[in-house]
């Protein structure tokens, strides 16, 4: 399934890795390096799915971004996958409480990321 995916990650190298992992699937990929920029892009783009890093510079971190997306009626159907450098159970719980559909700890396998995206997009 081709989807509009917004990659929200402040590290350019990580964005490149994600892009590389997803290009073969034919998704339309967009990028944002901050939560504030991601929110603006999401409101204009209406992505099918957002990949959201937890720790980002600026006023809007990843979990706050997820909460704001969930509060916006025009983005309510957007799927959210939170990416975190912490695999601690409380991080997963915080992400899900903020509205994430799924959680993936870094470092992650590009294959696993692609599989998770397919799973989340297929779920309703």
ZAVEXBA-306755 format. One line per field, with one value per residue: residue number from 1; residue in one letter; chain; x, y, z of N, C-alpha, C in turn. Coordinates in nm, 4 decimals. Each point is the difference from the previous one (the first is absolute). Example, Ala and Ser with C-alpha at 12.3 -4.5 7.8 and 13.67 -1.06 7.14 Angstrom:
ZAVEXBA-306755
pos: [1, 2];
code: [a, s];
unit: [A, A];
n_px: [1.3190, -0.0350];
n_py: [-0.5690, 0.1050];
n_pz: [0.7800, -0.0720];
ca_px: [-0.0890, 0.0820];
ca_py: [0.1190, 0.1190];
ca_pz: [0.0000, 0.0060];
c_px: [0.0900, -0.0770];
c_py: [0.1200, 0.1090];
c_pz: [0.0000, 0.0730];
This chain:
ZAVEXBA-306755
pos: [1, 2, 3, 4, 5, 6, 7, 8, 9, 10, 11, 12, 13, 14, 15, 16, 17, 18, 19, 20, 21, 22, 23, 24, 25, 26, 27, 28, 29, 30, 31, 32, 33, 34, 35, 36, 37, 38, 39, 40, 41, 42, 43, 44, 45, 46, 47, 48, 49, 50, 51, 52, 53, 54, 55, 56, 57, 58, 59, 60, 61, 62, 63, 64, 65, 66, 67, 68, 69, 70, 71, 72, 73, 74, 75, 76, 77, 78, 79, 80, 81, 82, 83, 84, 85, 86, 87, 88, 89, 90, 91, 92, 93, 94, 95, 96, 97, 98, 99, 100, 101, 102, 103, 104, 105, 106, 107, 108, 109, 110, 111, 112, 113, 114, 115, 116, 117, 118, 119, 120, 121, 122, 123, 124];
code: [x, x, x, x, x, x, x, x, x, x, x, x, x, x, x, x, x, x, x, x, x, x, x, x, x, x, x, x, x, x, x, x, x, x, x, x, x, x, x, x, x, x, x, x, x, x, x, x, x, x, x, x, x, x, x, x, x, x, x, x, x, x, x, x, x, x, x, x, x, x, x, x, x, x, x, x, x, x, x, x, x, x, x, x, x, x, x, x, x, x, x, x, x, x, x, x, x, x, x, x, x, x, x, x, x, x, x, x, x, x, x, x, x, x, x, x, x, x, x, x, x, x, x, x];
unit: [A, A, A, A, A, A, A, A, A, A, A, A, A, A, A, A, A, A, A, A, A, A, A, A, A, A, A, A, A, A, A, A, A, A, A, A, A, A, A, A, A, A, A, A, A, A, A, A, A, A, A, A, A, A, A, A, A, A, A, A, A, A, A, A, A, A, A, A, A, A, A, A, A, A, A, A, A, A, A, A, A, A, A, A, A, A, A, A, A, A, A, A, A, A, A, A, A, A, A, A, A, A, A, A, A, A, A, A, A, A, A, A, A, A, A, A, A, A, A, A, A, A, A, A];
n_px: [0.0843, -0.0200, 0.0820, -0.0641, 0.1322, -0.0200, 0.1270, -0.0186, 0.1156, 0.0649, 0.0368, 0.0754, 0.0983, -0.0730, -0.0278, 0.1288, 0.0304, -0.0888, 0.0416, 0.1230, -0.0432, -0.0541, 0.1053, 0.0481, -0.0674, 0.0600, 0.0246, -0.0878, 0.1288, -0.0258, 0.0712, 0.0188, 0.0764, -0.1250, -0.0460, 0.0444, 0.1099, 0.0130, -0.0396, 0.0796, 0.0999, -0.0236, -0.0187, 0.1066, 0.0772, -0.0467, 0.1124, 0.0242, 0.1304, 0.0304, 0.1284, -0.0138, 0.1130, 0.0366, 0.1323, -0.0523, 0.0745, -0.0060, -0.1089, -0.0055, 0.0065, 0.0497, 0.0001, 0.0464, 0.0834, 0.0208, 0.0091, 0.0768, 0.0632, -0.0045, 0.0363, 0.0680, -0.1265, 0.0751, 0.0668, -0.1209, -0.0097, 0.0880, 0.0660, 0.0365, 0.1247, 0.0216, 0.1091, 0.0639, 0.0983, -0.1092, 0.0386, 0.0113, -0.0609, 0.0503, 0.1018, -0.0147, -0.0178, 0.1031, 0.0621, -0.0415, 0.0336, 0.1043, -0.0387, 0.1201, 0.0048, 0.1287, 0.0938, 0.1117, 0.0795, 0.0850, 0.0947, -0.0541, -0.0525, 0.0578, 0.0264, 0.0345, 0.0663, 0.0414, 0.0282, 0.0524, 0.0558, 0.0295, 0.0430, 0.0598, 0.0471, 0.0219, 0.0377, -0.1196];
n_py: [-0.1186, 0.0861, 0.0665, 0.1062, 0.0004, 0.0538, 0.0143, -0.0128, 0.0500, 0.0402, -0.1264, 0.0722, -0.0569, 0.0193, 0.1245, 0.0075, -0.0567, 0.0758, 0.1071, -0.0409, -0.0203, 0.1162, 0.0455, -0.1193, 0.0336, 0.1068, 0.0099, 0.0964, 0.0279, 0.0517, 0.1085, -0.0093, 0.1044, 0.0417, -0.0009, 0.1247, -0.0267, -0.1096, 0.0745, 0.0979, -0.0862, -0.0581, 0.1216, 0.0256, -0.0996, -0.0033, -0.0300, -0.1138, 0.0269, 0.0133, 0.0070, -0.0113, 0.0713, -0.0586, -0.0028, 0.1229, 0.0846, 0.1067, 0.0704, -0.0603, -0.0819, -0.1202, -0.0157, 0.1232, -0.0264, -0.1198, 0.0590, 0.0919, -0.0991, -0.0681, 0.1207, -0.0109, 0.0396, 0.0887, -0.0302, -0.0095, -0.0176, 0.0961, -0.0986, -0.0367, -0.0005, -0.0241, 0.0718, -0.0868, 0.0734, 0.0123, -0.1204, 0.0879, -0.0916, 0.0849, -0.0078, -0.1308, -0.0104, 0.0826, -0.0695, -0.1141, 0.0483, 0.0376, -0.1232, -0.0502, -0.0444, 0.0368, -0.0802, 0.0614, -0.0834, 0.1015, -0.0536, 0.0161, -0.1137, 0.0418, -0.1296, 0.0036, 0.1116, -0.0520, -0.1084, 0.0738, 0.0732, -0.1107, -0.0490, 0.1136, 0.0101, -0.1298, 0.0398, -0.0336];
n_pz: [0.0000, -0.0955, 0.0784, 0.0483, 0.0113, 0.1188, -0.0311, 0.1312, -0.0367, 0.1096, 0.0035, -0.0822, 0.0673, 0.1058, -0.0401, -0.0351, 0.1156, 0.0580, -0.0662, 0.0219, 0.1243, -0.0313, -0.0656, 0.0255, 0.1096, -0.0506, 0.1303, 0.0173, 0.0044, 0.1180, 0.0247, 0.1322, 0.0329, 0.0161, 0.1240, 0.0147, -0.0699, 0.0720, 0.1002, -0.0436, -0.0233, 0.1158, 0.0461, -0.0741, 0.0399, 0.1233, 0.0633, -0.0616, 0.0097, 0.1290, -0.0301, 0.1309, -0.0044, 0.1135, -0.0095, 0.0005, -0.0698, 0.0761, -0.0134, -0.1186, 0.1039, -0.0166, 0.1322, 0.0156, -0.1007, 0.0530, 0.1179, -0.0598, -0.0606, 0.1134, 0.0414, -0.1122, -0.0124, -0.0643, 0.1120, 0.0502, -0.1311, 0.0217, -0.0561, 0.1229, -0.0425, 0.1281, -0.0288, 0.0788, 0.0501, 0.0714, 0.0378, 0.0975, 0.0766, 0.0910, -0.0848, -0.0154, 0.1310, 0.0149, -0.0945, 0.0490, 0.1195, -0.0727, -0.0328, 0.0264, -0.1245, -0.0030, 0.0492, -0.0387, 0.0674, 0.0152, -0.0680, -0.1181, -0.0345, -0.1122, -0.0004, 0.1286, -0.0289, -0.1136, 0.0703, 0.0968, -0.0939, -0.0660, 0.1180, 0.0297, -0.1226, 0.0156, 0.1207, 0.0392];
ca_px: [-0.0843, 0.0707, -0.0532, 0.0712, 0.0650, 0.0793, 0.1093, 0.0272, 0.1265, 0.0930, 0.1305, -0.0041, 0.0435, -0.1110, -0.1005, 0.0478, -0.0162, -0.1431, -0.0360, 0.0578, -0.0764, -0.1378, -0.0116, -0.0340, -0.1433, -0.0742, -0.0709, 0.0346, 0.0665, 0.0211, 0.0843, 0.0020, 0.1077, -0.0467, -0.1414, -0.0794, -0.0062, -0.0794, -0.1418, -0.0390, -0.0030, -0.1098, -0.1275, -0.0122, 0.0178, -0.0901, 0.0675, -0.0640, 0.0784, 0.1143, 0.1040, 0.0307, 0.1048, -0.0431, 0.0805, 0.0285, 0.0203, -0.1138, -0.1068, -0.0887, 0.0674, -0.0748, -0.1237, -0.0902, -0.0475, -0.1034, -0.1204, -0.0609, -0.0593, -0.1226, -0.0996, -0.0395, -0.0973, 0.0380, 0.1103, -0.0363, 0.0194, 0.1420, 0.0658, 0.1224, 0.0983, 0.1011, 0.1340, 0.0693, 0.1287, -0.0219, -0.0895, -0.0618, -0.1462, -0.0728, 0.0024, -0.1078, -0.1275, -0.0164, -0.0304, -0.1373, -0.0881, -0.0018, -0.0795, 0.0698, -0.0535, 0.1063, 0.1250, 0.1163, 0.1228, 0.1210, 0.0036, -0.0988, 0.0270, -0.0815, -0.1035, -0.1030, -0.0719, -0.0906, -0.1072, -0.0861, -0.0790, -0.1063, -0.0955, -0.0761, -0.0864, -0.1055, -0.0890, -0.1031];
ca_py: [0.1186, 0.1275, 0.0905, 0.1248, -0.0181, 0.1123, -0.0415, 0.1099, -0.0401, 0.1125, -0.0431, -0.0221, -0.1367, -0.0908, 0.0211, -0.0679, -0.1443, -0.0296, 0.0190, -0.1132, -0.1200, 0.0069, 0.0402, -0.1152, -0.0295, 0.0954, 0.1000, 0.1410, 0.0356, 0.1411, 0.0074, 0.1172, -0.0123, 0.0469, -0.0234, 0.1133, -0.0104, -0.1200, 0.0316, 0.0818, -0.0855, -0.0964, 0.0680, 0.0258, -0.1231, -0.1061, -0.1280, -0.1230, -0.0506, 0.0800, -0.0633, 0.1108, -0.0165, 0.0541, 0.1148, 0.0940, 0.1361, 0.0906, -0.0055, -0.1143, -0.1288, -0.1030, -0.0407, 0.1148, 0.0004, -0.1043, 0.0480, 0.1058, -0.0640, -0.0668, 0.1008, 0.0702, -0.0847, -0.0245, -0.0971, -0.1077, -0.1325, -0.0203, -0.1033, 0.0500, -0.0944, 0.0725, -0.0567, 0.0481, -0.0602, -0.0767, -0.1146, -0.0223, -0.0161, 0.1247, 0.0816, -0.0535, 0.0390, 0.1441, 0.0208, -0.0448, 0.0939, 0.1240, -0.0223, -0.0793, -0.1317, -0.0984, 0.0498, -0.0753, 0.0474, 0.0137, -0.0143, -0.0944, -0.0588, 0.0602, -0.0964, 0.0028, 0.1260, -0.0138, -0.0931, 0.0679, 0.0983, -0.0756, -0.0471, 0.1130, 0.0510, -0.0980, -0.0104, 0.1043];
ca_pz: [0.0000, -0.0021, 0.1008, 0.0277, 0.1294, 0.0490, 0.0880, 0.0926, 0.0631, -0.0088, -0.0504, -0.1447, -0.0313, 0.0301, -0.1047, -0.1213, 0.0212, -0.0104, -0.1408, -0.0725, 0.0348, -0.0480, -0.1404, -0.0845, 0.0115, -0.0810, 0.0796, -0.0218, 0.1243, 0.0313, 0.1186, 0.0866, 0.0985, 0.1308, 0.0242, -0.0484, -0.1458, -0.0305, 0.0177, -0.1152, -0.1187, 0.0158, -0.0219, -0.1436, -0.0764, 0.0474, -0.0264, 0.0464, 0.1125, 0.0424, 0.0809, 0.0894, 0.0996, 0.1287, 0.0423, -0.1077, 0.0508, -0.0111, 0.0997, -0.0200, -0.0085, -0.0702, 0.0669, -0.0094, -0.1384, -0.0103, 0.0687, -0.0802, -0.1182, 0.0436, 0.0355, -0.1216, -0.0684, -0.1393, -0.0008, 0.0923, -0.0596, -0.0303, 0.0799, 0.0617, 0.0529, 0.0761, -0.0007, 0.1192, 0.0337, 0.1221, -0.0146, 0.1306, -0.0076, 0.0271, -0.1224, -0.0840, 0.0613, -0.0208, -0.1419, -0.0246, 0.0701, -0.0779, -0.1204, -0.1013, -0.0360, 0.0186, 0.0562, -0.0466, 0.0638, -0.0813, -0.1451, -0.0513, -0.1305, -0.1052, -0.0386, 0.1039, -0.0152, -0.1145, 0.0402, 0.0965, -0.0744, -0.0693, 0.1013, 0.0521, -0.1075, -0.0275, 0.1159, 0.0153];
c_px: [0.0884, -0.0664, 0.0811, 0.0554, 0.0849, 0.0999, 0.0369, 0.1192, 0.0989, 0.1359, -0.0085, 0.0402, -0.1120, -0.1119, 0.0407, -0.0172, -0.1466, -0.0448, 0.0492, -0.0829, -0.1377, -0.0155, -0.0439, -0.1502, -0.0857, -0.0796, 0.0437, 0.0515, 0.0231, 0.0757, -0.0196, 0.1046, -0.0402, -0.1489, -0.0884, -0.0151, -0.0862, -0.1492, -0.0515, -0.0131, -0.1178, -0.1343, -0.0219, -0.0053, -0.1047, 0.0627, -0.0836, 0.0668, 0.1134, 0.0933, 0.0582, 0.1071, -0.0466, 0.0732, 0.0368, 0.0191, -0.1275, -0.1063, -0.0875, 0.0840, -0.0914, -0.1316, -0.1022, -0.0578, -0.1105, -0.1306, -0.0703, -0.0645, -0.1327, -0.1101, -0.0532, -0.0975, 0.0374, 0.1124, -0.0320, 0.0251, 0.1459, 0.0580, 0.1330, 0.0862, 0.1079, 0.1300, 0.0760, 0.1315, -0.0109, -0.0995, -0.0727, -0.1522, -0.0769, 0.0022, -0.1104, -0.1361, -0.0283, -0.0397, -0.1446, -0.1008, -0.0121, -0.0755, 0.0673, -0.0723, 0.1018, 0.1263, 0.1125, 0.1247, 0.1136, 0.1130, -0.0989, 0.0465, -0.0864, -0.1128, -0.1134, -0.0822, -0.1016, -0.1167, -0.0986, -0.0881, -0.1147, -0.1075, -0.0898, -0.0953, -0.1167, -0.1030, -0.1025, -0.0815];
c_py: [0.1243, 0.0936, 0.1283, -0.0121, 0.1223, -0.0520, 0.1204, -0.0406, 0.1143, -0.0388, -0.0371, -0.1424, -0.1009, 0.0169, -0.0702, -0.1513, -0.0391, 0.0113, -0.1186, -0.1264, -0.0024, 0.0305, -0.1142, -0.0285, 0.0995, 0.1020, 0.1401, 0.0537, 0.1504, 0.0044, 0.1311, -0.0243, 0.0512, -0.0279, 0.1111, -0.0047, -0.1195, 0.0286, 0.0834, -0.0851, -0.0962, 0.0654, 0.0287, -0.1290, -0.1069, -0.1382, -0.1181, -0.0491, 0.0967, -0.0873, 0.1104, -0.0388, 0.0647, 0.1299, 0.0854, 0.1387, 0.0826, -0.0274, -0.1239, -0.1264, -0.1017, -0.0385, 0.1130, 0.0097, -0.1034, 0.0473, 0.1080, -0.0560, -0.0643, 0.0998, 0.0746, -0.0883, -0.0310, -0.1025, -0.1245, -0.1397, -0.0302, -0.1049, 0.0557, -0.1159, 0.0832, -0.0792, 0.0582, -0.0724, -0.0841, -0.1130, -0.0307, -0.0090, 0.1301, 0.0933, -0.0437, 0.0450, 0.1489, 0.0293, -0.0389, 0.0934, 0.1325, -0.0163, -0.0819, -0.1320, -0.1097, 0.0714, -0.0887, 0.0616, 0.0058, -0.0722, -0.1069, -0.0531, 0.0715, -0.0924, 0.0021, 0.1284, -0.0096, -0.0926, 0.0677, 0.1035, -0.0700, -0.0464, 0.1136, 0.0561, -0.0944, -0.0082, 0.1123, -0.0201];
c_pz: [0.0000, 0.1003, 0.0027, 0.1415, 0.0316, 0.1015, 0.0864, 0.0862, -0.0158, -0.0572, -0.1480, -0.0372, 0.0254, -0.1018, -0.1287, 0.0107, -0.0169, -0.1455, -0.0824, 0.0235, -0.0655, -0.1483, -0.0906, -0.0005, -0.0779, 0.0782, -0.0413, 0.1332, 0.0110, 0.1321, 0.0746, 0.1077, 0.1380, 0.0133, -0.0543, -0.1519, -0.0408, 0.0111, -0.1170, -0.1258, 0.0068, -0.0281, -0.1483, -0.0810, 0.0302, -0.0258, 0.0496, 0.1282, 0.0295, 0.0832, 0.0869, 0.1011, 0.1300, 0.0327, -0.1207, 0.0596, -0.0144, 0.1049, -0.0102, -0.0187, -0.0657, 0.0652, -0.0014, -0.1414, -0.0186, 0.0635, -0.0821, -0.1271, 0.0383, 0.0332, -0.1221, -0.0784, -0.1451, -0.0120, 0.0824, -0.0553, -0.0345, 0.0937, 0.0504, 0.0492, 0.0674, -0.0025, 0.1186, 0.0205, 0.1263, -0.0255, 0.1310, -0.0126, 0.0252, -0.1216, -0.0959, 0.0535, -0.0200, -0.1447, -0.0306, 0.0674, -0.0757, -0.1316, -0.1089, -0.0250, 0.0252, 0.0477, -0.0501, 0.0607, -0.1012, 0.0722, -0.0443, -0.1342, -0.1041, -0.0465, 0.1015, -0.0083, -0.1130, 0.0338, 0.0946, -0.0684, -0.0728, 0.0965, 0.0484, -0.1058, -0.0282, 0.1123, -0.0017, 0.1216];
